[in-house]
Amino acid sequence: MFLNPTMSAALDRIAERAADVRRAFTPGAIPRRDDVATPAPSSGFTLDPLSVAAPDGTYFIVGDSRRDAAYTRDGAFALRGGRLVTADGAPVFGIRAHGAELSELRADPVDAALDRIGQPQIEPDGSLVYQRKTIDPRSGAPKIQRVVIGRIALARFPAGTRLDQGDPNRSLAPPGETPQVGFAGDGGFAQLATMQRERSRVNLDESLARLDDAYLALDALAAAEAAKGHLGKTVMDLLK
C-alpha cells in the first residue's frame, strides 16, 4: 500500500519514540529525542569491580563491526578470555603503556590460559589490574603479583555534538568529527566512579507518553485519510 509523506513521517515518529522506550532499559543509553532525556546522569552501586561510570560528557571507546571505534557510556565490563569487553562482547580500548597507541585491553595470554588472573578490577584512573597467582618453584609457596594490563581510554566531543545513536548500546561519531582522547584523572578528565553502573538517561514515563501521543497522531491521520477517501468516492458517485 502506498503511504503519502505525512503518514510515512508519522510512522517514523512512532519508530523513534519506540526506540527511546527500549533505550530506557539500556544502561548508559542516551535518548534520540531530547524531550525524554533525564536532567543528569545517575548511577547505582554494584559489587562488580569491573563496572565503572564515566565522567559526564565522556565516553568509553569500544570496537564496532562497522567502524574501527564506537562510543558507549555503559561501563559494565567483563574479562572474557583475558580480553576486557562490554556487556555485549565489544572490545574496550585503552593503552598498555605510556605513549602507546590505543588497542584492545587484554591480559597476558599465558596468565589467561593458566587461569592466573585473580581479582581483576578497574581503578579510578582507569587502570585495569589483576593479581597474578604463581607458585615459587623453590619453596612451593604461593606468590601474588599485581599486574597492570593498561588504562581505559575516554573520549570527549565538542559541546553540542550529536552522535549517531542507531544502536542503543554504542554510538558512532559524526562524519569528520574526531574526539579528544584522554584518561581518567589526566588532562582535564575526571576520575571514574568505581563499582558503579550508569542508569539509562531516558525518562521511561515521558517516553511512553510521547509514544502514546505518536500513535494517537497516526490514528488521527488515518481517520482523516479515510474520510477524504470516502468523500472522494461520494463525489464520484454523484457525478455518475
N, C-alpha and C positions, 0 to 999 in steps of 0.2 A: 504494500500500500504506500502511495506517495504521501510524504509529510511536507507540509508547507514550512517555510523557515521559522515561523512563530512556534509551531508545535515542536519542531526539532530543537529549538532553543530551550523550550520548556522541559523536554526530556533530558537535555544536557544539564540543566539546573538540578533536576532530580538526581542524576548520577553523581554530581559534585556533592550535593547535600548528603547522599547516602554514603559516599566515600568518607566524609567528615565524621559521620556517626561511627563508622568502623574504626576510624583513627582514634576515637575516644577510648578505645580499649587497647591501644598500642602504646607502650611506654616510650616517652620522649617524642611522640608524634606531634607535628605542627599542622594546624588546620589549613586547608586550601582557601577558606574564606575567613577573613579577619573578624567578622561579626560573631563567630562562635569560639574565638580564642579566649583562654583564661588570662587574667591580668598579669600573671607572673608564673615562672616555672616553680614547681614544688616537687619534692622527692620524699620517699619513705625509707625508713631504716630497714636493712636486711642483714642477715647473718652471713651473707656471701662475701668473702674477702676479695672476690674478683669483680664485684659490682661497684661502680662508681658513677657519680653525677658530674657532668661537665659544667664549667662556669657559664653563666648566662652569656649568650651571644657567640658561643663557640660550639664546634662540632668535633666528634671523633672522625678520623679518616679511615675508611674501610674499603675493601675490594668490591667491585661491581662487575657483572658479566658484560655490561655494555660499554663501560669505560674503565680506565685504569683506576680511578678513585671515585668514591661516593662519600656521603657525609651523613652521620647519624648522631642523635643525642641520647640514644639508648645505650647506656654503659653497662648492661648486664652481660659481662663477658664470661668466657669459659676457656679452659685449656683442653683441647682435644688433639690427641696425638702429638702433644708438645706445642701446638700452634694456638695462639690467642685468637679467638673468634667471637663474633657476635652471637646473639641468641639464635639466629637463623643460619649460622655457619659461615658468614663472610669473614675473611681475614682482617685483622686490625693492624694498622700501620704505625710504625714508630722508628726509632733509631736504636742500634745496638751499642753504639759508642759515640762520643762527642765528635761532631763533624761528619759523621757517616750519612749516607743517603737514606731516605725513607725506604723501608722494606717491611715485609711481614714480620711480626714478632713471633719467634719460636724458640723453644728451649733447645739445649744441646740434644741432638738426636740420640746420642748414646744414653744420656740420662733418661730420655723418654722411653727408649727401647728396654732399658733395665729397670724401669719403674723407680727411678731415684729422685723423682720430683716430689718433694714434700712441702705441704703448707704453702702453696702459691698464694700470693696476694699482690694487690696494687696499692702503692703508697701515694700520699697526697701530691707528690711531684710527678706522678705518672710512672714511676719506676715499677716494672713488673719483676718480682723477685720470688725465689723459692729456696727451700733448704735441700741441698744435695746430701743424700744419705749414703754413706760409704762405710766400709769396714777396713780398719788398719790391718794391712797384711801381716805385720809382725806380731802385734799384740792381740789382734782379733777384736779390739774394742771398736764400737760404733763411732763414727765421726760425722759431724754435721757442719756443712759449709754453706754460707749464704751466697747465693748466685743471683746476679742481676742480669736478666735477659736483655733489658733495654728500657727505653722510656716511650710511653704512648704519646703520639703527636696530636696536637689540636689545630684546628683551622678556624680562622675568623674572617668573615667577609665584611666589606664596607657596609655601613648602616644603610638600610633600605633595600639591600639586595634580596631578590626573591628567588629562592632555589626551586628547581623542578621537583615537585613533591608527588610525582606519579606513583611512587612506591611508598607506602606508609612507614616502612622500616628504614629506608635510605633515600636521601635526596641527592640530586645532581647539581653541579654548578652551572649557572647560565653560560652559554657560549661566549668565549673570550674573557670570562671572569676568573681571575686567579686569586685564591685566598691567601691571607697571611698565615704562615705555618709557624707554630711555636710549641712550647712545652709548659706544662703547669708550673707556676711559680717563677717563670722566667719571662723577661721581655714584655711585661705588662699583662701576662696571662695569670689569672688567679689559680689557686691550687684546686685539685679535685676534691670532691666530698666523697670520702671512702665509705664503703659499706652502705651506700645509698643507691636507690634506683629512681630515676626521674619518672614522674607520672606523665600521662598524656597532657598536652597543652590544649586539648579540645574540651569545651564545655558540653557534656553529654545532653543535658536538658535543653540548652539552646540549639544544639544540632538537631535533636528530634523535633523541636518546634519548627525550625526552618525547613526541615524535610516535609513536615506535615503541610506547611504553607505552600511548598513547591507542588505537592500533589493536588492541593485544592486549586491552585492556579491552573494546573493541567486539566483538571475536571471542568473548570470554567471555560477554558479554551475549547475543549472537546464539545461542550454543550453549545457554545457559540457556533462552532463549525457545523454541528448537526442542524442547528436552527437555520443557518444560512443555506445549507443544502436543501432542507425541507422547503424553505421559501422559494428557492430557485426552481424546484420541481413544481410547486404550486403555480408559479408564473408561467412555466412552460405548458402546464395543463390548461391554463386559461387561454393561452394563445393558440391552442389547437382548434 
